[in-house]
Amino acid sequence: MSRRVPNPIRLCIYWVGLALARLGVLDADRARRTADLAWPRVVTGLARMSKNAVDVAMVGVAVGSPAIAGVGFASPFWGLAFAVGGGVAGGTIALVSQRYSAESFASLGQAVRSSSLLVLLLTLPLTVLFWTYPTELISVIGSDPESVELGAEYLKIVGLGIPFAGLNLIGSRTFVGMDDAWTPMIVRAGGAISNIVLNAVLIFGLGLGVEGAALGTVLANVVVTAAFTGALVAGGLPGVGTFPVSIDPFGSYVHEESIRDLAKIGLPVLGSKSVWTVAEFPMLAIVGLFGQQTVSAYVIARRIWGLMNTPGWGFGLAASSLVGQKLGLGDEGRAERYGHEIILYAVAIYVVAAAVVFVFAEPIVLLFTDNPADLSVPTAVSLIYAACLAIILKGVSTGAAGALKASGDTLWPFFSQFIGMFVLAIPLAYLGAEGLAIPAIGPLPGLDIAPIGLMGLYLSFLAETAAPAAINYHRFSTGRWKAISRGYRPEASPSDD
């Protein structure tokens, strides 16, 4: 299968890179290499996030607004799979990219096996928990009985897919670390498409509602796990080609040094990814204070946010892979130049994505319901407008975080995300939900302005991205990450470039 298959996402990314190169802000060769790695991952992200959006749209049309809220309440629990799996996979890509560039293939395989073991040990208890106590868990967030019941039905079944979702992240990051974003795009996009088809059959054909949506997600993740496992073991995939590395499934899984490195690198990444997942619990509870229709509108806006945020999937991982490869060779100068240019590139792509969604916000919202009176369409549209403005800063935060993760300097992305969510975004949302007034600051002390209401949610979107953008970029600009990376390289001496 050709890796030059034309599609609008790929063409857009290359055109933006070409334009920036002509303006002299990017090196043309580095822009091409970045685009080669980024665009398949962006397509993968769009497929997966489209699947999530279609899930919500399908249950919204089939069941109604309470189902949208119920699936939304279950989302942070499902998100734990990606927080845990993504944390371990953050260590995987750092180890794999450096070992791949140094051609240390035996230790590369060890890193993958140890990553797989670690992610299973962390995710299987979550599956047991969600199967046993789904209603109690959903009730922590929601109070509307119908939404809680539907959310519990969804969570009980979808929890079965959590270990498979975690393994899929290990497989995807392994290929990206080996400079191959094409294979995970094919595998995971194929899984997302099968998920949409399965959901359509289960939700509408068999009338299973939210349970059908959950079951479709589980089955699709099983298929993707099988594909990744077969590809890595066989060293190739039909229709894709052969790979330079194959993984021996019968090698050792318990390897102290690999697990220690995965934990040391991955724990802060897990913390960073968990910040939003954990923050979703109080955030959704706060949004619930506005009423069920606002919850549904917020869930829709978050699904659209997920679609707009897919450039970060590609450019963050491109930064991790390309910066990691240069660090593995000891070429710190080029690693830093890659980091700076990927940040600029990512911001430009985010601007394009946000502009498209901003223009079509209302028609997009109407896709989620067959009864506009059942949903606060103006609220959803206004939340999407706020998200369009805030999402642009993700280009800075994800590009810088990708470079930091490649070096093993993963604490700062965690701190930045924590501050953005818990210190700023959640308090602002609560301020709006409680209808509190903000004291004026100026010559009229004690004068209050009108309650901020939904403005609190709009500001929370901005706070969520502004803090990580500022903090991650500051850390990247100090250059300390280059020194940290030297402790994780297989065998390379630092460059003076």
N, C-alpha and C positions, 0 to 999 in steps of 0.2 A: 504494500500500500504506500502510495507516495506521501511524503511528508510535505509536499508543496500543494496540497489540495487547497484551492481557493475558497475562502469563506469570508464573510464581511468582517468578522472579529479580527482575523489574522490580517486582512488588508488594512483595517483601521489602525491597528497597532504598528504595522510597518510604515504606513504613511505618516503617522505622527512622529515616529522615530526619524524618518527621512527628513521631515520638515525641521525637526530640532537639530539634526546634524547639519543641514544647510545653513541654519542660523548660527552654527558654531558653538552650540552649548553642549553637544554630545559628539563623541568620536564615532564615526560611521560604523567602524568594525565592532566596537563594543555595543553600540545600539543594536546592530544586527544579531549579535550573540545573545543579548538580553531578550530581544523579541523572539528569537528562536526558542528560548526556554520559557518565556512568559506566556505567549499566546495559547499554547495547548492547555496550560494550567488555567488560564482565564476561561477558555471554552469549557473545561471540566467544571469550573466553579459555576459558570452560567447554567450548565446542564443540571448540576446538583441543586443550586438555589432556585432554578425554575421548577424543579421537581417539588421543592418545599412550598413554593408559591402555588403551584398547581394543586398540591395536597389541600392547602387551605381553601383555595377557590372551589375545589370539588366538594369538600365537606360543607362549605358555605352554601353552595347551590343545592346540594342534596338534603342538608339538615337545617341550615340556617345560622344566624348570628351566634347562638349559644355554642354551636360546634366549633366555630372559628375561635371563640374565647377558650373553649375546652382544650383544643389542640395547642393554643398559645400557652395555656397554663402548663401543659406537659412538655413544652419545648425546652425549658431550662434543664429538666431532668435528662432528656435525650441529649442535650448539649454537653452533659458530663462525659459522654463517650468521646466527644471531640476534644474536650479539655484534657482528659486523661491520655487518650491516644495521641493527641497533638503534642502533649508535653513529652512523652516518650519519643515521638517521631522528631521532635526538635533536636534531641540528642542524636537520633539516628542520622539525620541529614548532615549534621556537623561531622560525625565520625565517618560516614560513608564518603562524603565529598572529599575530605582530606586523604582518606585511604585510596580512593579511586585515582586521584591525581598523582599520588605517589606510587601507584601500581602495587599496593599492599593488599592483594585480593583475598588472602586467607583471613586477615583480620577484618576485612570488610564483611565477609560472610558471617564471622563470629558476631559482629555488631548487629547484623540483621536478626540472627537467631536469638540473641539475648534480648533484643528489642521486642520480639514477638512474645517471648516468655513473660517479660515484664508487663506488657500491655494486657495479657490474659489474666495475670494475677491481680491486676488493678481493676479490671472491668467486670469479671465474673461476679464479684459480690454485689455490684450495682444491679445486675440482672436479677439476682435473687431478691434483693430489696424491693425492686419495682414490681415484681410479680406478686410479692407477699402483701405489700402495703400500698397499693396504688391510690385508693380513695383517701387514706390518711395523708399521703404526701401531697396530692392535689389540693386538699382542703387547707393546707398551710398557706397557699397563695390565694385561692378563690373562695368566694362565699356564696355565689349563686348556685343553687342546688343542681340545676340542669347542666350548667357548664362544668361543675365538679364531676358529675356522673359521667359525662361524655369524655372529659379529660382522663379520668381514671381508666375507662375502657381502652382508650388509646395507649396510655402509659404502660399498662400491664402487658400488652402484646409487643409494643415497640421495644421494650426493654430487652427482649430476647435477641435483638439485633446489635446490642451495644458491643459485645466482644468482637463481632465481625467488623463493625465500623472502626474500631480501634486498630485491628489488623490491617484494614484497608489503608489507613493513614501510614502505617509502617511501610507497606508496599509502595505507596505513591512516593513517599519521601526517599525511599531507596533508589528508585529510578531517577528522580530529579537530581539526587546527589551524584549520580553517574552521568549527568549531563543529558538526560533523556526525559523530557517532559511529554513527548509524544505518546509513549506507551500508556502512562497513567491516564492521559486524556482519553484514549480509545477505550480503555477498560472502564473507567469511572463514568464517562459520558454514556457509554453503552448501558451501564448499570442504572443510570438516572433515567434513560429512555425506557428501559424495561420496567422501572418503578412506576413511571407514569402510566404505561399500558396496563400493568397489573392493578394499579389503583382504579383506573377507569372500569375495569372488569369487576373488581371486588366491590367498589362503592356503588356503581350504577347497575352493572349487570346482575350481581348477586345481592344487592341491597344491604351490604354490610356496614355502610356508614363509616364512622370513625375507626371501627375495628378493621374494616377493609383497608383504610389508609395505612394503619399501623402494620398490618400483615404484609402489604405490598412493600413497605420499606424494609422489613426484615428479610423477605425473600430476595430482594434486589441486592442487599448487602452480602448475603450468602453467596450469590452468584459472583459478585466482584471479588470476594475473598478467594474463591476457588480459582478464578482467572489469574490473580496476582500470584498465588502460590504455585500454580502450574507453570507460569511464565518464568518465575525466578528459579525454580528447580530445574526446568528443562533448558533454561538459557535461551529461550525464544518463544515466540507466540505466532501462531498461524495468521497470516495476513499482515503481520507487523515486521517480522524478521528475527534475526538472532541477536543476542546481546553479548557484550564482551565479557560478562561475568555470569556465572551460575552459582546458586547457593546449594550447598549440600544439606539436605534436611536431616541427615543422621549425625551431623556433627554435634559438638557440645552446645548446650543452651545456657548452662550455668557457668559463667566465666566472670570471675570476681572483678577483674580490671575493667571489662566492658560494661558490666552492670554499674560499677562505681562511676565510670565516666558518663554513662547514660543518665544516672541519677543526678550527678553534679550539674550537667548541662541541662537536662530535661526538667528538673524540679522547678527552677524559676520559669521555664516556658510553660509548664503545667500551671503554675501560679498565675502567669500572665493570661493564659487562655481561660483559666477558671474565674478570673476576675469578672468578665462579662457574664459567664454562666451563673456564677453565684449572685452577681448583681441583678440578674433577671428576676430572682425570687422577690426581693423587696420592691424592685421596679414594677413588676406586674401587680403586686399587691397594692402599691400606691396608685397605679393606673386604674385598678379596680374601684378606687374611691370615686372616680369620675363617673362610674356606671358601666354597664355591660357593653353598650354601643361604643363607648370610647375605648374599652378594652379591645373590641373587634377592630376598630379603626387603627389602634396602635399595633396590633398583631399584623395587620395588612402592611402598615408602613414599615415594620421591621422586615417583612418578607421582601419588600422592594429595596430596602436598605441592603439586605443580603445580596440582591442582584447587583446593585451599584458597587458593592464592595469587592466584587470578584477580581478587579484589577490587582488588588492587594494579594490575592492568592498567587497570581503569576509573578508579579514583580517582587514580592517578599521572598518567594522561593528562589527566583532568579538571583536575587542578591545573596541569599544563603549559599547557593550552589557556586556561583561565579566568584564571589569573594572568598568562599571557603577553599575553592580550588587554587586560587592564587596564594592564599595563606599556606596551603599544603606544600606549595613549591617554594615558600619563603619570599615570595614577591609582594611585599607589603605595600609598595608604592602603587602598583596596579590594582591591588585589592581596594585601596582607598579610592582610587579614581573610579573604579566600577561602582562603589557605593554611592559616591556623589552623583554620578550620572544616572544611576537607576532611580534615585529619589526624584530627580527632575523629570525623568521619563514618566514615572508613575503619576506624578501630580498632573501632568498634561493629559494622560489617559483618563484620570478621574474627572477632570473638567469636562471632557467630551461625554462621559457616561452620565454625569449629573445634568448636563444641559439637555440631553435627550429625554431623560425621565421628567425633568421639570416641565418641559413642553407638553408631555402626554400624561401628566399626573392623573387628571380626572378620568379619562377613558380607561386607564390602567385599573383604578379603584373599582370601576363599574364591572370589571371582569370577575370580581369576587362575590357577586350576589346577583340573583334574579329578581330581587325585591329591594330596590334602593331605600324604601321606607324602613327596612329592617336594619339598616346600617347608616351610621353617621358619615355620609360621603364627604361633606365639607370638612369634617374633622380629619378624616383620613387624608384628604388632599392637602390640607394645610400642614399636617405632620410630614408628608412626603416633601413638600417644599422646604421645610426646615432641614430634613435629612439631606436634600440635594446640596444645600449650602455647607453643611457640616462635613459631608463625606469627602470633600476635596482635600481636607487636611489629612485624611487617611493615607494619601500618597506619601506624605512626609514620614508619618509614624511607621507605616509598614515597610517602606524602603529602608529606613534607618534601622528598624528592628531586625530586618532580614540580615543586614550586614553584621550587626552585633551578635546575632545567634550563630552565624557562621564561625565566629571567633570563639564562641563559648561564653561570651559576655552577656548572659541572659537575665541578670538581675534587674537591670535598668528598664527593659521593656515591661517587666512585671510591675515595678514600682510606678511607672508612668501610667499604666492601665488602671492600677488600683486608685491612684490619685484622681484620674479622670472620672472614674465611676463612683467611688465611695465618698470622696471628699467634695466633688462638684456635682456630678449629674444627678445622683439620687437625692441629695438635699434640695436641688432646684425643682425636681419633679414633685417632691413632697410639699414644698412651699406652694406650688401651684394647686396641688390636690386639696390642700387644707384651706385654700382661698385666702391665704395670708397677704397682707399688704407689706410693701417694702418701704421702710422709712426713707424719706427724702434726705439727700445729703446736699446741703447748700445753705443759703442764707435764711431758710425758714425751718429751723430744727423742729422736729416733732410732727411735721406735716406728712401725712400718709398719701400715697397714690393708690389707685384702684387695685384690687386684688389681681394677681397675675394669672390665675387660672391656667388655661392651656399653654400660656406663654412659658410656664415652668417646664413643660414637656419639650417645647421648642428649644429652650436654652439648654436642656439636658443633652440633647443631641449634639449641640456645639461643644459643650464642656467635655463630652465623652471623647471627642477627637482632638480638641485643642491642646489639652494637657499632654497626651502621649506624643503629639507632633513636636511640641517644644522640648520635652525632656529627652526623647529618643535622639532627636537631631543634635541636641547639646552634647549628649554622651558620645555620639559618633564623631562630632567635630573635635573632641579632645584627643582622639587617637589612642586612648588607653586600651581599647579592644585589641589592638595589634599585639601588644605585649602579652595580653591574656591568652591569645591564640597560641603562643609558643609552647604552652604547657600541654596542648592537645595534638600537636603535629606528630606524624609518625617518625619521619627522619628528614628534616629540612632545616637549613640555617636561614635566619632572617635576612631579607634583602635590604640594601642601603638605598634602593630606588625610592 
